């Protein structure tokens, strides 16, 4: 029994040795790896960063009423082009009952006082005409009479102002007629006839009746990450892509970089603004979403290679150059601007030298 076990162990050991020898032989017979070769080429390299945002009018105004009440009539709708001073809406005043009662009472008192002074004035005037009283006495009653007359007029105007929001002496100047403060296009009319509105004052922004903007002057308003904002400066050129307008780019010039960032989704973002150069044949609507490529640096017609061919060791840059058929040596090079795909070559290789690329195939 022991003899059988020894023979089995010996046979297993011999089989393992044979397998190992066969594996090593097969390993030695594997075909060599063949690499693709490529060469440096001339191209333009643009380093850029991308900001996301939207296109908005430079000047966009919310038109608000100067008096509370109800919208009696609307004269515009979204899309209308208007001029400064054009009528937008008419407001019907809903008077405050306490103020109305006080105004009516004031008018009644003013009329009573006026009638009393008028009687005295007429008596004094008759005596003055007959040279019975002195000039000074007549002048005193005359001033009192004029003051009483003016008080009645003021009380009447005050009552009419509370009731209708306008006095008969104002003419076209009235708070009940809401007019545009700028020329442009009506972007939005968020109210309808019959809606109640609140006046704009020191304690309330008031109800927006219409939004008007100058659509001939648009800006790109976007956000950029804090890691990129230090590379920007005013006057840089932007290439803007609007999502709603395909196969078309717009030029813009950076004119504002926010001095303070805001935290959004865990990252600090800085607001930027750029003046958009419009095209006459295209109408850009307010609020279009857009992306802007900001050109940080640019090199025209420079020697470059694919950045994937470059390796970095000890703060030095290398490529593998072919010395003979499928034989390569490592060579140090100096690089310049990179756009993330191609990288500029300053020195180290020429355009006619072949560089080691990706694995192509194996020999059979």
TAFEN-V735795 format. One record per helix or strand of 3 or more residues. SS is the DSSP state (hx for helix, st for strand). FROM is the first residue (numbers start at 0). TO is the last residue. If there is no record, write none. Layout:
ss:SS from:FROM to:TO
ss:SS from:FROM to:TO
This chain:
ss:hx from:1 to:27
ss:st from:32 to:38
ss:st from:40 to:56
ss:st from:59 to:63
ss:st from:68 to:73
ss:st from:86 to:91
ss:hx from:96 to:128
ss:hx from:134 to:163
ss:st from:176 to:178
ss:st from:183 to:187
ss:st from:207 to:212
ss:st from:217 to:224
ss:hx from:225 to:228
ss:st from:236 to:241
ss:st from:248 to:256
ss:st from:261 to:263
ss:st from:266 to:275
ss:st from:287 to:305
ss:hx from:306 to:308
ss:st from:310 to:312
ss:st from:315 to:323
ss:st from:326 to:337
ss:st from:341 to:346
ss:st from:353 to:361
